[in-house]
Structure formats: structure tokens, C-alpha cells
């Protein structure tokens, strides 16, 4: 028998919703990690970090992470997107591996520069795309691997919520230049999923709107894929009645599912990832699979955001593939940039 490897000494930079529930909740339960440092200037969040990770040092300035590099192996960047590039450079230059929360950085050029820097320094760099581990998305990938739909010609995918009044905190005022707005926020997930399912994109059409006067809160993208299929992506903060989460059509059948993966809602309610049935879809969210004559319900799926960190630990220790290649997220950013650059032609009266 051999001793278990020492846990990866980890810093979480930013301890808002993302740092606390999307990262900290899973790191706390995974023996491959030990959270030894948290950066937050908010006293209430600092107290929460100490309660969640007893013994962790709490600092106010995330840029000070370099001063603690000798006590660290890994840095998780969970601050607002506009700060991601600087903090990631700081951690890489200090000799640390880095995970950056989506949308990675505000521009594809910054993303490419960070990838090059990590390669030059011999460090590992990944992006936290947790929605690759949603229950419905995992079910859909399984159906496509089984060729249950045949050749897929249309992917419809939606993230629609009802949040009148606009965003909170930094999201209330950050525009596209700072990585803000619904297209960067929710679109980072939808575009990433579409690329994984349908392959590279050759054309982007976009309708991006600000209904409430702040950053964009509604967007529709039409992506043409090199393989021939089309993705229709909708993201909205103002949908009181959401459409289907997925409606995927192929030449042999279609699959439709309602509702959102349950993990985020459970985490927001204080349910921890080790709770029984965590991540399991309710029966009401089971998908419908049809060949045009017979329709059946697919089994309830189970989401697993913790899988990202299990795969990451294996990659960092073995030198194997990362769970999310940062180059994938640069491709997402290029599509978002193209969407924001799309111009409309307004025709006058006939």
C-alpha cells in the first residue's frame, strides 16, 4: 500500500456566490484539496470563509496571493471578470496552477495571452465550465453518443430566468468591456455546450438587448456549425415563463427537456454536495425522446459539479488532460465578441 497524495493547497480569490458555493462547497468535501487561503475584503464573507474552511488564512487583497505562493499549489480565481487576467498572471508568475471561473476573461486576446504565459511557465491553466456537468447536458451527450437522434440538425438551448430589477453587485453595472451582461454570464455556458455538442462555428447571428436600461439582459444567437447543424441559443433575465431547456432535433428523432439542473438551486438553499440525491433531477424534469411515432421519458439524470475538481486533481497530479482546455473558452469568447460586433440594418418605410 502507498500513502495517499498530499492534498493540493488551494487559494480561493473572491468569496461571493461563486467562490462560496460553486467552488468552496466542493473543495471542502474533496480530500484532494485543502483550502488554505481565501481572499475577500468583505467582513461577512470573511467570517463565512473561516467557518467553511477552518484554519484558512483570509486576506483582503487577492493580489497578495503571490506573497503566499510557497504555501500553495493552486489558485481559483472567482472575482469579477474584469480582474481575472491580472490575478491569473500574478498567480502564474508566482509558479502556481490556476483555475479561472467563466467567462475566463473579457476578451479572447487576453485569454490567448494567458494560455501562452502558462505554457511558457510550465503551469496548468483551466476554466471552470461547471455546466458541462449539468444533469440534462450529461443525458443529452449520452443520447448523442448512442446516436439516439441520428444526425442532429438543430439544437435549441435556453437559460431563462425571471429577475426584474436588474443584476446585483458588480453585475448591475458591468458592460461587455468588463465581461458583464447576460451574454457573457449565461452565454458562456450555452455557447460552450453548443461547441461541445455541434462542433466549430462558421457564422454568428445575434440579437442582444438591454430591456431594463443596464447591461444586456436578453440575447438570441444563431450559430452555424461547420458540420452543417444550427444552434439557436436564448439567454434571458426577463422570462417569467421559460421555454424548454433543450429541444434537439435530428433526422431520426428529437429530445426535449424542461427546467434547470437542480445543483445551483440546492446550493443556494444551503444543501451541501454530499447530501443524499444531490444533483438528481426531479421527475418533472425528465426528458421526452420521440422518433415521431413513439414518445418515451428518459431516465432522470444526475448532475455532478464536483466531477470537475476530481478530474482536475487527476490532471494536475498525472500531467494528463485538463477537464476544460482554456482554448475551448477562448473559442467561446470569440463567438461572444462576434455577437457583440454584429450590426443591424434598419430599413425605412417601404
Backbone torsions as a table, in degrees:
resi	resn	phi	psi	omega
1	UNK	NA	148.3	177.9
2	UNK	-118.6	153.6	178.1
3	UNK	-69.4	147.8	175.8
4	UNK	-66.3	145.6	179.0
5	UNK	-63.3	150.6	178.0
6	UNK	-63.3	145.8	179.0
7	UNK	-65.0	151.6	177.5
8	UNK	-75.6	119.5	-177.4
9	UNK	-76.1	117.7	-164.2
10	UNK	-121.3	141.2	172.6
11	UNK	-112.6	137.0	173.5
12	UNK	-109.4	116.7	-179.9
13	UNK	-98.7	107.6	-174.3
14	UNK	101.2	127.4	-177.7
15	UNK	-132.1	43.0	169.8
16	UNK	-82.6	-151.1	-177.7
17	UNK	-56.0	-45.9	-177.0
18	UNK	-64.8	-53.9	-176.9
19	UNK	-62.7	-35.2	-175.8
20	UNK	-78.9	-49.9	-171.9
21	UNK	-103.7	-30.5	-178.8
22	UNK	-85.6	-20.7	179.2
23	UNK	-118.4	-59.9	-174.2
24	UNK	-58.1	-38.9	-177.9
25	UNK	-62.7	-34.0	-179.4
26	UNK	-85.3	-38.8	177.9
27	UNK	-62.7	-36.8	-177.6
28	UNK	-61.9	-31.0	-174.8
29	UNK	-97.5	-7.5	-175.7
30	UNK	-97.9	117.5	-177.7
31	UNK	-66.2	-10.1	177.8
32	UNK	-76.6	-8.1	-176.0
33	UNK	-130.2	150.6	169.4
34	UNK	-135.1	116.2	177.8
35	UNK	-77.8	111.7	-176.7
36	UNK	-110.8	-9.4	-177.9
37	UNK	-149.1	136.0	174.3
38	UNK	-131.7	136.1	177.4
39	UNK	-111.4	119.4	173.2
40	UNK	-160.6	140.5	177.7
41	UNK	-96.6	-1.3	-179.3
42	UNK	-88.5	121.9	-174.5
43	UNK	-63.5	-39.1	179.9
44	UNK	-65.6	-42.1	178.3
45	UNK	-68.6	-34.4	177.1
46	UNK	-62.3	-42.2	177.9
47	UNK	-64.1	-39.4	178.1
48	UNK	-65.0	-40.5	178.6
49	UNK	-61.9	-41.4	179.2
50	UNK	-65.4	-35.9	178.6
51	UNK	-70.9	-39.2	-178.5
52	UNK	-73.7	-33.4	-174.4
53	UNK	-131.4	75.6	-177.5
54	UNK	-55.6	133.9	179.4
55	UNK	92.4	-11.5	179.9
56	UNK	-72.3	141.7	173.5
57	UNK	-79.9	137.1	177.4
58	UNK	-113.6	125.8	178.4
59	UNK	-119.4	156.8	-177.6
60	UNK	-87.2	-35.9	-174.1
61	UNK	-104.3	114.2	-178.7
62	UNK	-63.2	-24.0	179.0
63	UNK	-67.2	-16.8	177.9
64	UNK	-74.6	-1.2	-178.6
65	UNK	-58.3	-32.2	-179.2
66	UNK	-62.0	-29.9	-179.8
67	UNK	-70.4	-15.6	-178.4
68	UNK	-111.6	15.1	-173.8
69	UNK	-59.0	-32.7	-178.8
70	UNK	-64.3	-20.1	-178.4
71	UNK	-102.6	10.9	-172.3
72	UNK	-131.2	156.4	171.0
73	UNK	-118.8	-31.4	-169.2
74	UNK	-141.5	141.4	176.4
75	UNK	-122.7	133.0	175.7
76	UNK	-108.4	119.5	-177.7
77	UNK	-98.0	110.5	-176.2
78	UNK	-123.1	18.4	180.0
79	UNK	-80.8	174.1	175.8
80	UNK	-55.8	148.7	-172.1
81	UNK	-55.4	-32.9	-176.8
82	UNK	-62.1	-21.9	-179.6
83	UNK	-96.3	-5.4	-172.5
84	UNK	-61.1	-44.9	-174.5
85	UNK	-62.8	-47.4	-178.3
86	UNK	-63.6	-43.9	-178.4
87	UNK	-68.3	-37.2	178.7
88	UNK	-66.7	-44.0	176.4
89	UNK	-58.5	-43.7	-178.8
90	UNK	-59.9	-45.6	-178.7
91	UNK	-67.7	-42.5	179.3
92	UNK	-62.3	-44.2	180.0
93	UNK	-64.9	-24.1	177.3
94	UNK	-83.9	2.8	176.7
95	UNK	85.8	25.6	-175.3
96	UNK	-113.7	150.3	171.0
97	UNK	-79.3	155.1	-170.7
98	UNK	-139.5	138.0	166.5
99	UNK	-114.9	131.1	179.8
100	UNK	-115.2	131.3	177.6
101	UNK	-66.5	152.8	175.6
102	UNK	-64.4	150.8	10.9
103	UNK	-90.1	35.4	-177.4
104	UNK	71.5	-86.7	178.8
105	UNK	-143.0	167.0	-177.3
106	UNK	-69.3	-20.7	-178.5
107	UNK	-133.8	151.4	178.1
108	UNK	-66.2	-32.1	178.7
109	UNK	-62.2	-42.0	177.1
110	UNK	-63.8	-40.0	178.9
111	UNK	-62.7	-44.0	178.6
112	UNK	-62.8	-39.1	-179.9
113	UNK	-65.2	-39.4	179.5
114	UNK	-68.3	-38.6	177.1
115	UNK	-62.2	-43.0	178.9
116	UNK	-64.6	-40.3	179.3
117	UNK	-64.2	-44.7	178.9
118	UNK	-60.7	-42.0	179.2
119	UNK	-63.3	-44.0	-178.8
120	UNK	-63.2	-37.1	-177.5
121	UNK	-87.5	-5.7	-179.4
122	UNK	72.1	29.5	179.8
123	UNK	-107.1	160.1	177.9
124	UNK	-97.5	136.5	-177.9
125	UNK	-134.4	128.2	179.7
126	UNK	-138.0	165.7	178.4
127	UNK	-119.7	137.7	-177.7
128	UNK	-83.8	95.5	175.0
129	UNK	-105.8	78.0	-173.1
130	UNK	-67.1	-23.1	-176.9
131	UNK	-72.4	-5.6	168.8
132	UNK	-67.5	-14.7	-176.8
133	UNK	-113.9	22.1	171.1
134	UNK	-69.0	149.8	-179.2
135	UNK	-61.2	-47.2	-176.6
136	UNK	-67.9	-37.3	179.8
137	UNK	-66.8	-40.3	177.1
138	UNK	-63.5	-39.1	176.4
139	UNK	-62.7	-44.7	-179.2
140	UNK	-63.1	-43.9	178.5
141	UNK	-59.8	-38.9	178.0
142	UNK	-64.1	-41.3	178.6
143	UNK	-62.8	-41.2	-179.8
144	UNK	-69.2	-37.1	176.9
145	UNK	-64.3	-30.6	177.9
146	UNK	-84.3	-2.3	-177.8
147	UNK	59.8	34.9	-176.4
148	UNK	-69.8	-22.5	-177.8
149	UNK	-107.3	-5.2	-172.5
150	UNK	75.6	-152.1	179.5
151	UNK	-76.5	117.5	-177.0
152	UNK	-77.6	127.3	178.5
153	UNK	-107.7	-22.4	-178.3
154	UNK	-143.1	124.4	172.7
155	UNK	-111.3	117.1	172.0
156	UNK	-106.4	127.1	-174.4
157	UNK	-140.8	133.5	-175.0
158	UNK	-135.5	140.7	160.9
159	UNK	-122.5	105.0	-177.4
160	UNK	-126.6	128.0	178.4
161	UNK	-129.9	172.1	179.7
162	UNK	-121.0	96.9	-178.2
163	UNK	-134.7	66.6	176.1
164	UNK	-64.1	148.3	-176.7
165	UNK	103.5	-8.1	176.1
166	UNK	84.6	-177.4	-177.5
167	UNK	-79.2	173.3	178.6
168	UNK	-117.5	159.9	177.3
169	UNK	59.3	-139.8	-177.0
170	UNK	-63.9	-25.7	-178.6
171	UNK	-68.4	-19.2	-177.7
172	UNK	-68.3	-28.4	-174.5
173	UNK	-125.5	-11.5	-176.3
174	UNK	-74.4	126.1	176.9
175	UNK	-96.5	-172.3	-177.2
176	UNK	-56.7	-34.3	-179.5
177	UNK	-63.0	-25.1	178.1
178	UNK	-102.0	10.2	-178.1
179	UNK	77.5	25.1	-178.9
180	UNK	-101.9	174.4	-178.3
181	UNK	95.5	161.1	-173.8
182	UNK	-66.3	-29.3	-179.5
183	UNK	-67.3	-42.4	175.1
184	UNK	-69.3	-39.8	-173.7
185	UNK	-71.7	-68.0	-178.6
186	UNK	-83.6	-33.2	179.9
187	UNK	-61.7	-29.5	177.6
188	UNK	-58.1	-35.1	177.8
189	UNK	-76.1	-49.5	-174.1
190	UNK	-64.2	-42.2	-179.9
191	UNK	-67.4	-41.9	178.4
192	UNK	-58.7	-45.2	179.5
193	UNK	-64.4	-41.7	-179.6
194	UNK	-62.7	-40.0	178.5
195	UNK	-64.8	-40.5	179.4
196	UNK	-65.3	-38.6	-175.8
197	UNK	-81.9	-38.4	-167.9
198	UNK	-115.8	-10.8	176.0
199	UNK	91.5	-174.3	-174.4
200	UNK	-57.4	154.5	-176.4
201	UNK	-108.7	138.8	179.3
202	UNK	-111.1	-18.4	-178.8
203	UNK	-148.4	142.6	-179.6
204	UNK	-128.8	125.8	170.1
205	UNK	-117.3	143.0	-173.1
206	UNK	-145.3	145.4	168.7
207	UNK	-128.2	110.5	-175.7
208	UNK	-121.9	126.9	-174.1
209	UNK	-134.8	151.3	169.4
210	UNK	-112.9	104.1	-176.8
211	UNK	-80.9	-33.6	-173.5
212	UNK	-101.9	6.8	174.1
213	UNK	91.9	-8.5	177.3
214	UNK	-99.8	-145.6	175.3
215	UNK	-60.2	161.7	-178.8
216	UNK	-55.2	133.7	179.9
217	UNK	-122.4	6.4	174.8
218	UNK	-151.4	137.1	178.5
219	UNK	-150.9	143.9	174.9
220	UNK	-128.1	127.7	177.9
221	UNK	-119.5	141.4	170.1
222	UNK	-117.8	114.8	-178.1
223	UNK	-109.8	126.8	173.6
224	UNK	-97.3	125.5	-175.8
225	UNK	-97.5	148.7	-177.5
226	UNK	-59.4	-30.1	-179.6
227	UNK	-76.5	-9.6	175.1
228	UNK	115.6	-18.3	-179.3
229	UNK	-82.2	171.1	179.8
230	UNK	-128.7	139.2	174.0
231	UNK	-110.7	131.1	176.1
232	UNK	-113.0	108.8	-172.1
233	UNK	-113.2	131.3	179.1
234	UNK	-126.1	130.7	174.5
235	UNK	-134.4	133.5	-173.4
236	UNK	-152.8	144.8	170.5
237	UNK	-102.0	3.0	-174.1
238	UNK	-131.8	48.4	177.8
239	UNK	-117.9	98.2	-179.1
240	UNK	-69.2	-27.6	174.3
241	UNK	-123.9	101.1	-177.5
242	UNK	-73.7	152.8	173.4
243	UNK	-81.9	-173.9	179.3
244	UNK	-62.1	142.6	177.7
245	UNK	-63.6	-47.7	174.6
246	UNK	-132.4	141.3	165.4
247	UNK	-139.1	106.8	-171.4
248	UNK	-118.1	124.9	-174.2
249	UNK	-119.6	131.5	176.1
250	UNK	-124.9	-176.1	-177.3
251	UNK	-82.9	-0.7	176.2
252	UNK	-124.6	-2.4	-179.8
253	UNK	167.9	-175.7	-178.2
254	UNK	-145.7	158.8	178.8
255	UNK	-136.4	134.5	-178.7
256	UNK	-132.9	140.2	176.5
257	UNK	-143.5	149.7	-179.5
258	UNK	-110.6	165.0	172.2
259	UNK	76.7	168.4	-179.8
260	UNK	-105.7	153.1	173.2
261	UNK	-48.7	136.7	-172.4
262	UNK	-79.5	-6.3	-171.2
263	UNK	-65.0	-45.6	-178.2
264	UNK	-61.8	-46.1	-179.4
265	UNK	-60.6	-40.6	179.2
266	UNK	-64.5	-44.7	-179.7
267	UNK	-62.8	-40.6	178.7
268	UNK	-63.2	-29.8	179.8
269	UNK	-85.0	1.2	178.2
270	UNK	91.7	4.0	177.3
271	UNK	-74.2	131.7	-177.7
272	UNK	-91.8	154.8	-174.7
273	UNK	-63.2	-16.1	178.2
274	UNK	-92.1	7.4	178.0
275	UNK	-70.4	148.5	178.3
276	UNK	-57.1	137.6	176.5
277	UNK	64.9	16.4	178.1
278	UNK	-58.7	132.5	177.5
279	UNK	86.0	-4.7	-178.1
280	UNK	-81.0	132.4	179.3
281	UNK	-66.8	142.8	172.0
282	UNK	-71.3	156.7	-179.9
283	UNK	-54.9	-31.8	-178.3
284	UNK	-66.0	-19.4	-178.1
285	UNK	-100.0	6.2	177.1
286	UNK	-64.3	142.2	-176.9
287	UNK	-78.7	162.2	176.6
288	UNK	-113.4	127.1	179.7
289	UNK	-113.4	127.3	-177.2
290	UNK	-134.1	142.6	172.1
291	UNK	-104.1	14.6	-179.5
292	UNK	97.0	-18.3	178.0
293	UNK	-125.6	-35.8	179.8
294	UNK	-121.4	130.9	178.5
295	UNK	-118.2	129.1	179.8
296	UNK	-129.0	157.5	175.6
297	UNK	-88.0	135.7	174.9
298	UNK	-84.2	154.8	-178.7
299	UNK	-61.3	152.5	175.2
300	UNK	-61.8	133.1	178.4
301	UNK	-91.4	168.7	177.5
302	UNK	-130.1	119.3	176.7
303	UNK	-78.7	159.3	-173.8
304	UNK	-155.6	78.5	178.5
305	UNK	-64.3	-28.5	179.2
306	UNK	-63.2	-19.7	179.7
307	UNK	-62.4	-33.8	177.9
308	UNK	-55.7	-47.1	-176.1
309	UNK	-74.0	-29.2	174.2
310	UNK	-66.1	-43.8	179.0
311	UNK	-67.8	-35.5	178.7
312	UNK	-64.4	-45.7	-179.8
313	UNK	-58.5	-42.3	178.6
314	UNK	-63.2	-42.1	-178.7
315	UNK	-65.1	-43.3	-178.0
316	UNK	-66.9	-33.8	-177.8
317	UNK	-83.7	-30.3	-175.4
318	UNK	-99.8	-16.9	-172.8
319	UNK	79.9	10.1	-178.3
320	UNK	-79.8	-174.0	-176.9
321	UNK	-62.6	142.4	176.8
322	UNK	-76.0	153.4	178.7
323	UNK	-63.3	-30.8	174.4
324	UNK	-134.9	116.7	175.3
325	UNK	-73.4	126.3	-179.3
326	UNK	-60.5	-22.9	176.6
327	UNK	-62.8	-30.6	175.4
328	UNK	-61.5	-41.9	-178.8
329	UNK	-71.4	-27.6	173.6
330	UNK	-66.2	-39.3	176.3
331	UNK	-62.0	-39.4	176.0
332	UNK	-60.3	-45.4	-179.8
333	UNK	-62.3	-38.3	178.6
334	UNK	-62.0	-38.6	178.7
335	UNK	-69.3	-41.5	177.2
336	UNK	-62.6	-42.2	176.9
337	UNK	-61.7	-42.9	178.8
338	UNK	-63.3	-38.7	179.0
339	UNK	-63.9	-44.1	179.4
340	UNK	-67.3	-25.1	-178.3
341	UNK	-85.8	-7.5	-178.6
342	UNK	-65.8	132.9	179.3
343	UNK	-111.8	143.0	175.9
344	UNK	-94.2	148.4	171.1
345	UNK	-107.2	116.7	-178.4
346	UNK	-95.3	121.1	-179.5
347	UNK	-90.2	139.1	177.1
348	UNK	-78.6	-177.7	179.6
349	UNK	-58.1	146.7	179.1
350	UNK	-65.8	NA	NA
